[in-house]
């Protein structure tokens, strides 16, 4: 049985994340994290380089997250 990691700061994130790391960061199930990793525009390393593993560069993920934030104009807050 695996335990979820809790990332408290950006520095806590690994330089290269796995799908499990992504699930932990986003607090989602691994299947949902895998679905996100395979979505158009999500930054994963070239699978020719990594084999079957999905490898997510930290900085590219943070840029993707910033670009995909949703702003709730009713409350004037980022949700």
N, CA, C and O of each residue as an XYZ file, in Angstrom:
316
protein
N       0.844     -1.181      0.000
C       0.000      0.000      0.000
C       0.888      1.243      0.000
O       1.801      1.364      0.817
N       0.613      2.156     -0.917
C       1.438      3.359     -1.003
C       0.765      4.505     -0.254
O      -0.458      4.556     -0.122
N       1.585      5.404      0.223
C       1.057      6.572      0.919
C       1.226      7.793      0.045
O       2.159      7.879     -0.753
N       0.311      8.742      0.204
C       0.404      9.973     -0.565
C       1.444     10.885      0.049
O       1.557     10.995      1.270
N       2.194     11.532     -0.811
C       3.154     12.529     -0.354
C       2.433     13.863     -0.235
O       1.487     14.139     -0.973
N       2.881     14.671      0.685
C       2.344     16.016      0.820
C       3.453     16.991      0.487
O       4.499     17.024      1.135
N       3.199     17.781     -0.535
C       4.168     18.789     -0.947
C       3.718     20.121     -0.376
O       2.632     20.602     -0.696
N       4.545     20.716      0.466
C       4.173     21.970      1.121
C       4.705     23.201      0.396
O       4.142     24.288      0.519
N       5.792     23.033     -0.360
C       6.365     24.151     -1.108
C       6.750     23.663     -2.504
O       6.842     22.461     -2.756
N       6.971     24.615     -3.395
C       7.410     24.256     -4.744
C       8.766     23.565     -4.715
O       9.053     22.717     -5.559
N       9.595     23.926     -3.749
C      10.916     23.312     -3.628
C      10.813     21.828     -3.260
O      11.736     21.058     -3.525
N       9.695     21.428     -2.654
C       9.495     20.027     -2.285
C       9.245     19.133     -3.501
O       9.464     17.923     -3.440
N       8.791     19.726     -4.597
C       8.497     18.928     -5.787
C       9.777     18.379     -6.386
O      10.797     19.067     -6.421
N       9.728     17.127     -6.862
C      10.912     16.590     -7.531
C      11.138     17.295     -8.869
O      10.195     17.805     -9.475
N      12.365     17.321     -9.318
C      12.711     17.959    -10.583
C      11.959     17.304    -11.748
O      11.510     17.991    -12.667
N      11.825     15.992    -11.706
C      11.063     15.234    -12.692
C      10.039     14.403    -11.941
O      10.392     13.636    -11.045
N       8.766     14.554    -12.306
C       7.686     13.887    -11.587
C       7.162     12.688    -12.365
O       7.242     12.626    -13.592
N       6.629     11.750    -11.615
C       5.931     10.602    -12.189
C       4.424     10.875    -12.143
O       3.996     11.901    -11.613
N       3.632      9.977    -12.687
C       2.170     10.111    -12.604
C       1.733     10.077    -11.144
O       0.818     10.803    -10.756
N       2.373      9.250    -10.337
C       2.035      9.190     -8.914
C       2.316     10.527     -8.241
O       1.508     11.005     -7.444
N       3.462     11.135     -8.556
C       3.763     12.461     -8.016
C       2.694     13.469     -8.444
O       2.231     14.272     -7.634
N       2.306     13.421     -9.726
C       1.285     14.329    -10.231
C      -0.020     14.137     -9.469
O      -0.671     15.112     -9.093
N      -0.400     12.897     -9.242
C      -1.626     12.609     -8.477
C      -1.531     13.191     -7.067
O      -2.494     13.765     -6.559
N      -0.377     13.040     -6.447
C      -0.185     13.574     -5.095
C      -0.257     15.103     -5.091
O      -0.891     15.695     -4.217
N       0.391     15.736     -6.062
C       0.404     17.195     -6.137
C      -1.004     17.742     -6.344
O      -1.413     18.688     -5.672
N      -1.740     17.145     -7.273
C      -3.078     17.627     -7.603
C      -4.156     17.048     -6.694
O      -5.324     17.425     -6.789
N      -3.762     16.130     -5.815
C      -4.684     15.455     -4.898
C      -5.825     14.788     -5.667
O      -7.006     14.966     -5.369
N      -5.411     14.012     -6.668
C      -6.328     13.262     -7.517
C      -5.940     11.797     -7.492
O      -4.885     11.434     -6.970
N      -6.794     10.958     -8.056
C      -6.450      9.545     -8.200
C      -5.389      9.399     -9.281
O      -5.246     10.268    -10.142
N      -4.650      8.302     -9.235
C      -3.642      8.065    -10.283
C      -4.266      7.931    -11.668
O      -3.699      8.449    -12.630
N      -5.427      7.247    -11.816
C      -6.028      7.202    -13.163
C      -6.392      8.594    -13.701
O      -6.220      8.854    -14.892
N      -6.888      9.481    -12.849
C      -7.218     10.841    -13.295
C      -5.943     11.610    -13.642
O      -5.916     12.357    -14.620
N      -4.891     11.429    -12.848
C      -3.614     12.082    -13.144
C      -3.055     11.578    -14.475
O      -2.505     12.359    -15.251
N      -3.190     10.292    -14.739
C      -2.718      9.729    -16.012
C      -3.517     10.317    -17.174
O      -2.956     10.619    -18.227
N      -4.823     10.479    -16.981
C      -5.672     11.086    -18.010
C      -5.198     12.512    -18.314
O      -5.127     12.908    -19.477
N      -4.878     13.276    -17.276
C      -4.370     14.636    -17.458
C      -3.028     14.601    -18.181
O      -2.787     15.404    -19.082
N      -2.149     13.672    -17.789
C      -0.823     13.583    -18.408
C      -0.907     13.284    -19.901
O      -0.042     13.707    -20.669
N      -1.941     12.557    -20.315
C      -2.107     12.231    -21.729
C      -2.912     13.282    -22.490
O      -3.102     13.153    -23.699
N      -3.387     14.316    -21.804
C      -4.214     15.326    -22.467
C      -3.353     16.224    -23.359
O      -2.152     16.383    -23.139
N      -3.997     16.800    -24.359
C      -3.302     17.698    -25.297
C      -2.696     18.878    -24.546
O      -3.350     19.502    -23.711
N      -1.463     19.165    -24.848
C      -0.795     20.323    -24.276
C      -0.138     20.086    -22.935
O       0.536     20.977    -22.419
N      -0.316     18.890    -22.347
C       0.324     18.626    -21.060
C       1.792     18.270    -21.303
O       2.095     17.489    -22.205
N       2.701     18.832    -20.510
C       4.140     18.658    -20.770
C       4.725     17.361    -20.209
O       4.981     17.252    -19.010
N       4.931     16.391    -21.084
C       5.661     15.188    -20.675
C       6.903     15.083    -21.560
O       6.939     15.609    -22.672
N       7.912     14.396    -21.045
C       9.132     14.199    -21.822
C       8.854     13.226    -22.962
O       7.936     12.410    -22.887
N       9.640     13.320    -23.993
C       9.528     12.461    -25.165
C       9.599     10.994    -24.733
O      10.572     10.576    -24.105
N       8.581     10.224    -25.068
C       8.532      8.819    -24.651
C       9.605      7.993    -25.360
O       9.910      6.886    -24.914
N      10.181      8.491    -26.441
C      11.314      7.806    -27.073
C      12.533      7.837    -26.155
O      13.397      6.965    -26.233
N      12.598      8.839    -25.291
C      13.714      8.965    -24.354
C      13.459      8.222    -23.041
O      14.389      7.710    -22.418
N      12.196      8.170    -22.631
C      11.882      7.634    -21.302
C      11.283      6.237    -21.332
O      11.002      5.663    -20.280
N      11.089      5.690    -22.505
C      10.459      4.377    -22.588
C       8.980      4.496    -22.258
O       8.316      5.429    -22.710
N       8.471      3.583    -21.493
C       7.051      3.586    -21.165
C       6.697      4.574    -20.065
O       5.532      4.940    -19.911
N       7.683      5.006    -19.304
C       7.421      5.921    -18.188
C       6.954      7.286    -18.671
O       7.437      7.806    -19.676
N       6.013      7.851    -17.940
C       5.629      9.241    -18.157
C       6.470     10.069    -17.201
O       6.394      9.898    -15.984
N       7.270     10.963    -17.757
C       8.144     11.820    -16.963
C       7.718     13.265    -17.204
O       7.653     13.729    -18.343
N       7.428     13.967    -16.107
C       6.898     15.322    -16.180
C       7.918     16.278    -15.573
O       8.158     16.231    -14.367
N       8.523     17.143    -16.383
C       9.475     18.120    -15.836
C       8.753     19.126    -14.934
O       7.709     19.665    -15.299
N       9.315     19.363    -13.774
C       8.716     20.251    -12.773
C       8.401     21.630    -13.345
O       7.269     22.098    -13.224
N       9.372     22.285    -13.961
C       9.179     23.654    -14.435
C       8.121     23.716    -15.541
O       7.319     24.649    -15.577
N       8.114     22.739    -16.432
C       7.109     22.704    -17.496
C       5.720     22.486    -16.895
O       4.746     23.079    -17.359
N       5.624     21.641    -15.867
C       4.347     21.423    -15.188
C       3.855     22.712    -14.537
O       2.678     23.052    -14.653
N       4.749     23.438    -13.849
C       4.346     24.679    -13.188
C       3.865     25.715    -14.206
O       2.898     26.433    -13.952
N       4.535     25.791    -15.349
C       4.094     26.698    -16.417
C       2.724     26.282    -16.939
O       1.857     27.129    -17.150
N       2.525     24.981    -17.148
C       1.239     24.462    -17.613
C       0.146     24.789    -16.604
O      -0.936     25.234    -16.987
N       0.416     24.573    -15.319
C      -0.573     24.845    -14.277
C      -0.966     26.321    -14.273
O      -2.144     26.657    -14.149
N       0.023     27.191    -14.408
C      -0.266     28.627    -14.416
C      -1.133     29.006    -15.617
O      -2.047     29.821    -15.493
N      -0.850     28.420    -16.766
C      -1.612     28.727    -17.979
C      -3.016     28.145    -17.948
O      -3.883     28.600    -18.694
N      -3.259     27.148    -17.099
C      -4.550     26.474    -17.075
C      -5.370     26.777    -15.826
O      -6.322     26.063    -15.511
N      -4.995     27.836    -15.118
C      -5.800     28.241    -13.962
C      -7.130     28.801    -14.445
O      -7.223     29.379    -15.528
N      -8.153     28.618    -13.626
C      -9.481     29.146    -13.923
C      -9.761     30.260    -12.938
O      -9.556     30.109    -11.733
N     -10.229     31.370    -13.457
C     -10.507     32.515    -12.601
C     -12.010     32.620    -12.417
O     -12.757     32.663    -13.395
N     -12.460     32.660    -11.158
C     -13.874     32.800    -10.841
C     -14.180     34.291    -10.722
O     -13.869     34.916     -9.708
N     -14.786     34.852    -11.752
C     -15.031     36.293    -11.768
C     -16.121     36.716    -10.789
O     -16.198     37.887    -10.418
N     -16.966     35.772    -10.367
C     -18.009     36.138     -9.401
C     -17.402     36.479     -8.059
O     -17.837     37.426     -7.404
N     -16.392     35.711     -7.634
C     -15.770     35.925     -6.332
C     -14.454     36.687     -6.422
O     -13.855     37.017     -5.399
N     -13.996     36.972     -7.659
C     -12.717     37.648     -7.867
C     -11.551     36.870     -7.254
O     -10.598     37.466     -6.751
N     -11.629     35.554     -7.297
C     -10.584     34.698     -6.735
C     -10.195     33.642     -7.753
O     -10.996     33.247     -8.600
N      -8.969     33.200     -7.656
C      -8.526     32.042     -8.434
C      -9.056     30.819     -7.725
O      -8.883     30.670     -6.516
N      -9.707     29.938     -8.477
C     -10.254     28.722     -7.860
C      -9.516     27.509     -8.348
O      -9.831     26.390     -7.942
